[in-house]
Amino acid sequence: MLKKFLLLGSIAISATTFAKYEPWNFTILEGSLVKSNFLPDGWGPSKKETLFEIQGTTRYNLLDLYWFIDRTNVFKDSNLSDKNGSDNNYTYAEFTPRFSIDGLTGKDLSVGPVSEWFIAYQFDYDNVNSRSEWTGKKDGLRKHYIGIGNYISIPEMKYMKFDYFKTNLYARYVDRNYGRDENEWNGYMFNIAYGGTIYQFENGMKFGFSGWVDYDFGAKNNSSSNQTHDSLQWQNQVRFFLNNNLSLSYTYQINNHFSAVDQNSSNRNNESFGIHYAIMF
């Protein structure tokens, strides 16, 4: 899962507010166990799934980095997955570094609500060999995106405070895509990612929120009548933070032409429940 012009999104578990460039740094690592229902699938019916996810967020001087790795079907002998009893598990990952243009130039480039600008890159990957019976292909998914991104300052509201809000606009280079329209620049993606606090209790517990939007557009699809020129995924999550490390979540995701195809369950919305453990250093 190379884009050219960016405004992207990362992820969310801290209450750190991102402002204009300065030489500070932090890293957050988080492990999650997620139970999903009605996962969309352009190759077949929607499924239930249990996956393990590890993700990281780092800000170190010029670098603003987010990444995650998902491993599906982690309980092979339970009814928590429609792949129960099979070895059909796979890995999906995204790697999304951004580099501060403000820091590179040594200038404050903030304008209006935009507090910082970035050169942005994203790489999407899966090990499709374990999914070849679905796609008929064994060449997997490798997509590169490159573009420009930013952080946007959102004024604090009465019942909601944004800890971060960022956007990216990318051009997309398709290296591998299950044998479809490969080895070419093809389309763009606009991304938004955000997160914040809804309410914090005196004992430190709190309700938070996060979300992201991925809108792919401008693709020229030549190999299949079921492919689409655009697709949209919009995910929103509510979390209850028991302390600085442990949290519980409910997530709902809207899907339109999932995986840029209009077939099978590609337009099925899905929900998931998660338990998360994070450390910050």
C-alpha positions in Angstrom: 0.0 0.0 0.0 6.2 7.4 -5.0 3.4 10.1 -4.6 4.5 13.6 -5.9 2.8 16.4 -4.1 2.0 15.8 -0.5 -0.1 16.5 2.5 -0.3 13.4 4.5 -1.2 11.9 7.8 0.4 10.1 10.6 -1.1 8.7 13.7 -2.2 9.5 17.1 -1.7 8.6 20.6 0.0 11.5 22.2 -1.3 14.8 23.4 1.7 16.5 21.9 0.9 19.7 20.0 2.9 20.1 16.8 4.0 23.6 16.1 6.5 25.3 13.8 10.0 23.7 13.5 12.3 23.6 16.5 15.0 21.1 17.5 13.0 18.8 19.8 12.3 15.1 19.6 10.3 12.2 20.9 9.3 8.7 19.9 6.1 6.8 20.6 5.9 3.0 20.1 2.5 1.2 20.3 1.4 -2.4 20.1 -2.3 -3.1 19.4 -4.6 -6.1 19.2 -7.5 -5.2 16.9 -10.7 -7.2 16.2 -12.4 -6.0 13.0 -15.8 -6.8 11.5 -16.9 -6.5 7.9 -13.4 -5.8 6.5 -13.8 -4.7 2.8 -12.2 -6.9 0.2 -12.1 -6.1 -3.5 -11.3 -9.8 -4.2 -14.2 -11.4 -2.3 -16.8 -11.0 0.5 -16.1 -8.9 3.6 -14.5 -10.7 6.5 -14.0 -10.5 10.2 -10.3 -10.5 11.3 -8.1 -10.2 14.3 -4.7 -8.6 13.7 -1.7 -7.5 15.6 -0.3 -4.0 14.8 2.9 -2.3 15.8 3.3 1.3 15.0 5.7 4.2 15.7 5.7 8.0 15.6 9.0 9.9 15.8 9.9 13.6 15.6 13.6 14.2 15.6 14.8 17.5 14.4 13.9 17.7 10.7 12.3 14.2 10.6 8.6 13.6 11.2 8.0 9.9 10.8 5.1 7.5 11.1 5.0 3.8 10.3 3.0 0.7 11.0 3.0 -3.0 10.4 -0.1 -5.2 10.5 -0.1 -9.0 10.8 -3.4 -10.7 10.2 -4.9 -13.9 11.5 -2.9 -13.9 14.7 -5.2 -16.5 16.4 -5.3 -19.3 13.8 -7.4 -21.7 15.9 -10.2 -19.4 17.0 -13.4 -18.1 15.5 -12.1 -14.5 15.7 -11.1 -14.6 12.0 -12.8 -15.9 8.8 -9.4 -17.4 8.1 -9.7 -19.7 11.1 -7.7 -22.8 10.7 -5.7 -21.6 7.7 -2.2 -20.3 7.2 -3.5 -17.5 5.1 -2.1 -14.6 7.1 -0.3 -11.7 5.6 1.6 -8.5 6.4 0.7 -5.0 5.3 2.9 -2.0 6.2 3.2 1.7 5.5 6.3 3.9 6.0 5.8 7.6 5.9 8.7 9.9 6.6 8.4 13.7 6.2 11.3 16.3 6.3 10.7 19.8 7.5 11.2 22.4 4.8 11.3 25.1 7.5 14.2 23.3 9.1 16.0 22.6 5.9 15.9 26.3 4.9 16.3 27.7 8.4 13.3 30.0 7.8 9.8 30.2 9.3 7.5 29.4 6.4 4.3 29.4 8.4 1.4 31.2 6.7 -2.1 31.6 8.2 -3.1 28.3 10.0 -0.2 26.4 8.3 2.5 26.2 11.0 5.1 24.0 9.1 5.8 22.6 5.7 7.3 19.2 4.7 8.7 17.2 1.9 6.7 13.9 2.3 7.1 10.3 1.2 5.1 7.2 1.7 5.7 3.5 0.9 3.0 0.9 0.9 3.8 -2.8 1.0 2.1 -6.3 1.4 3.5 -9.8 1.0 0.9 -10.9 -1.5 2.4 -14.4 -1.9 0.1 -15.6 0.9 -2.9 -14.0 -1.0 -2.2 -15.4 -4.5 -5.3 -17.5 -4.4 -7.4 -14.3 -4.1 -5.7 -12.3 -6.8 -4.2 -14.8 -9.1 -1.0 -12.8 -8.9 2.2 -13.2 -6.8 3.8 -9.9 -7.4 2.4 -8.1 -4.4 1.8 -4.5 -3.6 4.6 -1.8 -3.7 3.5 1.8 -4.1 5.6 5.0 -3.6 4.2 8.4 -3.0 6.0 11.7 -2.9 4.7 15.2 -2.4 4.3 18.1 0.1 2.7 18.2 3.5 2.1 20.4 6.5 0.8 20.9 10.0 -2.2 23.0 10.5 -3.1 24.8 13.7 -6.8 24.3 14.7 -8.2 26.7 17.4 -9.3 25.0 20.6 -13.0 24.4 20.8 -15.3 24.2 23.8 -15.6 20.4 23.8 -12.7 19.4 21.6 -9.0 20.1 21.3 -6.9 19.1 18.3 -3.4 17.9 19.3 -2.4 17.7 15.7 -3.9 18.2 12.2 -1.8 17.5 9.1 -2.4 17.1 5.4 -0.4 15.7 2.5 -0.7 15.8 -1.3 1.2 13.1 -3.2 1.9 11.9 -6.7 1.8 8.1 -6.9 4.3 5.7 -8.5 3.0 2.1 -8.8 5.8 -0.4 -8.7 3.6 -3.5 -8.1 -0.1 -3.7 -7.9 -1.2 -7.3 -8.3 -0.3 -7.1 -11.9 -2.3 -4.0 -12.7 -1.0 -0.8 -14.2 2.6 -1.3 -12.9 5.9 0.5 -13.3 4.4 3.9 -13.9 3.3 7.2 -12.3 -0.4 6.8 -11.9 -2.6 9.2 -10.0 -2.5 11.2 -6.8 -3.5 10.9 -3.1 -4.7 13.6 -0.7 -4.4 12.7 2.9 -5.5 14.2 6.2 -4.6 12.9 9.7 -5.8 14.3 13.0 -6.1 13.6 16.7 -6.9 15.2 20.0 -8.7 15.2 23.3 -12.4 15.2 24.0 -12.4 15.2 27.8 -9.7 14.7 30.5 -10.5 13.5 34.0 -8.7 14.8 37.1 -7.2 11.3 37.7 -5.5 11.5 34.3 -7.9 9.3 32.4 -9.3 10.8 29.2 -11.4 10.4 26.1 -9.5 11.1 22.9 -10.1 10.9 19.2 -8.1 10.4 16.0 -8.8 9.8 12.3 -7.5 10.0 8.8 -8.8 10.4 5.2 -7.1 8.9 2.1 -8.5 10.1 -1.2 -6.9 8.6 -4.3 -7.8 10.3 -7.6 -6.6 10.9 -11.1 -5.7 7.2 -11.8 -5.6 6.0 -15.4 -6.7 2.4 -15.2 -6.1 0.5 -18.4 -6.2 -3.2 -17.4 -9.6 -3.8 -15.8 -13.1 -2.5 -16.3 -13.6 -3.0 -12.5 -10.8 -0.5 -11.6 -11.8 3.0 -10.6 -10.2 6.4 -11.1 -10.6 7.3 -7.4 -11.2 5.8 -4.0 -11.9 7.1 -0.5 -11.3 5.7 2.9 -12.2 7.7 6.0 -11.5 6.4 9.5 -12.5 7.8 12.8 -11.6 6.4 16.2 -12.6 7.1 19.8 -10.2 6.1 22.6 -10.5 5.8 26.3 -7.0 6.2 27.9 -6.8 4.4 31.2 -3.4 5.8 31.8 -0.4 7.1 29.8 0.2 3.6 28.4 -3.0 1.6 28.1 -6.1 2.5 26.1 -9.2 1.0 24.5 -10.7 2.0 21.2 -13.7 1.9 18.9 -13.1 2.6 15.2 -15.5 3.1 12.2 -14.2 3.3 8.7 -16.1 4.5 5.5 -14.9 2.8 2.3 -15.6 3.7 -1.3 -14.0 1.7 -4.0 -11.6 0.1 -1.5 -8.3 -0.8 -3.3 -9.5 1.3 -6.2 -11.8 -1.4 -7.5 -15.6 -1.5 -7.8 -16.4 -5.2 -7.1 -17.2 -7.7 -4.4 -17.2 -5.9 -1.0 -15.0 -3.0 -1.9 -17.7 -0.5 -0.7 -18.4 -2.2 2.7 -17.9 0.0 5.7 -16.3 -1.7 8.7 -15.8 -1.3 12.5 -13.2 -2.5 14.9 -12.4 -2.7 18.6 -8.9 -2.5 20.0 -6.7 -2.6 23.0 -3.4 -0.7 22.8 -0.2 -0.3 24.9 2.1 2.6 24.2 5.4 3.9 25.5 7.0 7.3 24.8 10.7 8.1 25.1 
